[in-house]
Amino acid sequence: MMILVPTAGEEAAVEIADYVIAVARQLDAELMVLHILKDDETPDDGKDCCAVFSEAAHDTGVSVRSKVATGNLVDTIISAAKQADADLIVMGASSGNVVEHWLSADVMDECEVPVLVIPHCYRRF
């Protein structure tokens, strides 16, 4: 099983990495972490965001690959899901960021792959 994990940045990645790794372990899945560069980011910034998941997966048995891309957020996520032959997309919803909620909804509406959205406050549950 393949899980695509789009990440919105290093801080957001740190917030959900352990949870995503736990999901992958339960499903015996591997991860493809995707970071889509913002205007002010470099490819090294994108690699740093993706590395958060590799570090969290250390010694867990979960395989993590990463991809840094550019382009429209929704289109690039959907394209990456197809290229990776993803069975599931797991993405976080950032605290107080309405754009992230719209992004999650747009991906869910336009993609044939199921999408699991992790709320920013999941640790309170």
TAWO-V34997 format. One record per pair of residues at least 12 apart in sequence whose ideal C-beta (glycine too) atoms are under 10 Angstrom apart, sorted by the first residue. I is the first residue (numbers start at 1). J is the second residue. If there is no record, write none. Layout:
I | J
I | J
//
This chain:
1 | 24
1 | 27
1 | 28
1 | 29
1 | 30
1 | 85
1 | 86
1 | 87
1 | 88
2 | 24
2 | 27
2 | 29
2 | 30
2 | 31
2 | 32
2 | 63
2 | 65
2 | 81
2 | 84
2 | 85
2 | 86
2 | 87
2 | 88
2 | 113
3 | 20
3 | 23
3 | 24
3 | 27
3 | 29
3 | 30
3 | 31
3 | 32
3 | 33
3 | 62
3 | 64
3 | 81
3 | 84
3 | 86
3 | 87
3 | 88
3 | 89
3 | 90
3 | 113
3 | 116
4 | 31
4 | 32
4 | 33
4 | 34
4 | 67
4 | 77
4 | 78
4 | 80
4 | 81
4 | 82
4 | 83
4 | 84
4 | 85
4 | 86
4 | 87
4 | 88
4 | 89
4 | 90
4 | 91
4 | 107
4 | 111
4 | 113
4 | 115
5 | 17
5 | 20
5 | 21
5 | 23
5 | 24
5 | 31
5 | 32
5 | 33
5 | 34
5 | 35
5 | 50
5 | 53
5 | 64
5 | 66
5 | 86
5 | 88
5 | 89
5 | 90
5 | 91
5 | 92
5 | 116
5 | 118
6 | 32
6 | 33
6 | 34
6 | 35
6 | 36
6 | 67
6 | 69
6 | 73
6 | 74
6 | 76
6 | 77
6 | 80
6 | 81
6 | 89
6 | 90
6 | 91
6 | 92
6 | 103
6 | 104
6 | 107
6 | 115
7 | 20
7 | 33
7 | 34
7 | 35
7 | 36
7 | 46
7 | 49
7 | 50
7 | 52
7 | 53
7 | 66
7 | 91
7 | 92
8 | 35
8 | 36
8 | 38
8 | 49
8 | 73
8 | 91
8 | 92
8 | 93
8 | 94
8 | 97
8 | 99
8 | 100
8 | 103
9 | 35
9 | 38
9 | 41
9 | 45
9 | 46
9 | 48
9 | 49
9 | 52
9 | 94
10 | 35
10 | 45
10 | 46
10 | 48
10 | 49
10 | 50
10 | 51
10 | 52
11 | 49
11 | 52
11 | 94
12 | 49
12 | 52
12 | 91
12 | 92
12 | 93
12 | 94
12 | 95
12 | 97
12 | 100
12 | 120
13 | 33
13 | 35
13 | 48
13 | 49
13 | 50
13 | 51
13 | 52
13 | 53
13 | 55
13 | 56
13 | 92
14 | 49
14 | 52
14 | 53
14 | 55
14 | 56
15 | 52
15 | 92
15 | 94
15 | 95
15 | 118
15 | 120
15 | 122
15 | 123
16 | 52
16 | 53
16 | 56
16 | 90
16 | 91
16 | 92
16 | 93
16 | 94
16 | 118
16 | 119
16 | 120
16 | 122
16 | 123
17 | 31
17 | 33
17 | 52
17 | 53
17 | 54
17 | 55
17 | 56
17 | 57
17 | 64
17 | 92
18 | 53
18 | 56
18 | 57
18 | 60
18 | 123
19 | 56
19 | 90
19 | 92
19 | 118
19 | 122
19 | 123
20 | 33
20 | 52
20 | 53
20 | 56
20 | 57
20 | 62
20 | 64
20 | 90
20 | 91
20 | 92
20 | 116
20 | 118
21 | 53
21 | 55
21 | 56
21 | 57
21 | 58
21 | 60
21 | 61
21 | 62
21 | 64
22 | 56
22 | 60
22 | 62
23 | 62
23 | 88
23 | 90
23 | 116
23 | 118
24 | 53
24 | 57
24 | 60
24 | 61
24 | 62
24 | 63
24 | 64
24 | 88
24 | 90
25 | 57
25 | 60
25 | 61
25 | 62
27 | 62
27 | 87
27 | 88
28 | 61
28 | 62
29 | 62
29 | 63
29 | 86
29 | 87
29 | 88
29 | 90
30 | 57
30 | 61
30 | 62
30 | 63
30 | 64
30 | 65
30 | 84
31 | 50
31 | 53
31 | 54
31 | 56
31 | 57
31 | 62
31 | 63
31 | 64
31 | 65
31 | 66
31 | 84
31 | 86
31 | 90
32 | 50
32 | 53
32 | 63
32 | 64
32 | 65
32 | 66
32 | 67
32 | 80
32 | 81
32 | 83
32 | 84
32 | 85
32 | 86
32 | 89
33 | 46
33 | 49
33 | 50
33 | 51
33 | 52
33 | 53
33 | 54
33 | 57
33 | 64
33 | 65
33 | 66
33 | 67
33 | 68
33 | 80
34 | 46
34 | 49
34 | 50
34 | 65
34 | 66
34 | 67
34 | 68
34 | 69
34 | 76
34 | 77
34 | 79
34 | 80
34 | 81
34 | 83
34 | 84
34 | 86
34 | 89
34 | 91
35 | 47
35 | 48
35 | 49
35 | 50
35 | 51
35 | 52
35 | 53
35 | 66
35 | 67
35 | 68
35 | 69
36 | 49
36 | 67
36 | 68
36 | 69
36 | 70
36 | 71
36 | 72
36 | 73
36 | 74
36 | 75
36 | 76
36 | 77
36 | 80
37 | 49
37 | 68
37 | 69
37 | 70
37 | 71
37 | 76
38 | 70
38 | 73
39 | 70
41 | 68
41 | 70
42 | 68
43 | 68
43 | 69
43 | 70
44 | 68
45 | 68
46 | 66
46 | 67
46 | 68
46 | 69
46 | 70
47 | 66
47 | 68
48 | 68
49 | 66
49 | 68
50 | 64
50 | 65
50 | 66
50 | 67
50 | 68
51 | 64
51 | 66
52 | 64
52 | 66
53 | 65
53 | 66
54 | 66
65 | 84
67 | 80
67 | 83
67 | 84
73 | 99
73 | 100
73 | 103
73 | 106
73 | 107
74 | 102
74 | 103
74 | 104
74 | 105
74 | 106
74 | 107
74 | 109
74 | 110
74 | 111
75 | 106
75 | 107
75 | 110
77 | 89
77 | 91
77 | 103
77 | 104
77 | 106
77 | 107
77 | 110
77 | 111
77 | 113
77 | 115
78 | 106
78 | 107
78 | 110
78 | 111
78 | 112
78 | 113
79 | 111
81 | 107
81 | 111
81 | 112
81 | 113
81 | 115
82 | 111
82 | 112
82 | 113
84 | 113
85 | 113
86 | 111
86 | 113
86 | 114
87 | 113
87 | 114
88 | 113
88 | 114
88 | 115
88 | 116
89 | 104
89 | 107
89 | 108
89 | 111
89 | 113
89 | 114
89 | 115
89 | 116
89 | 117
90 | 114
90 | 115
90 | 116
90 | 117
90 | 118
91 | 103
91 | 104
91 | 107
91 | 108
91 | 115
91 | 116
91 | 117
91 | 118
92 | 104
92 | 116
92 | 117
92 | 118
92 | 119
92 | 120
92 | 122
93 | 105
93 | 117
93 | 118
93 | 119
93 | 120
93 | 121
93 | 122
94 | 119
94 | 120
95 | 119
95 | 120
95 | 121
96 | 120
97 | 120
100 | 117
100 | 120
101 | 117
101 | 119
103 | 117
104 | 116
104 | 117
104 | 118
104 | 119
105 | 117
//
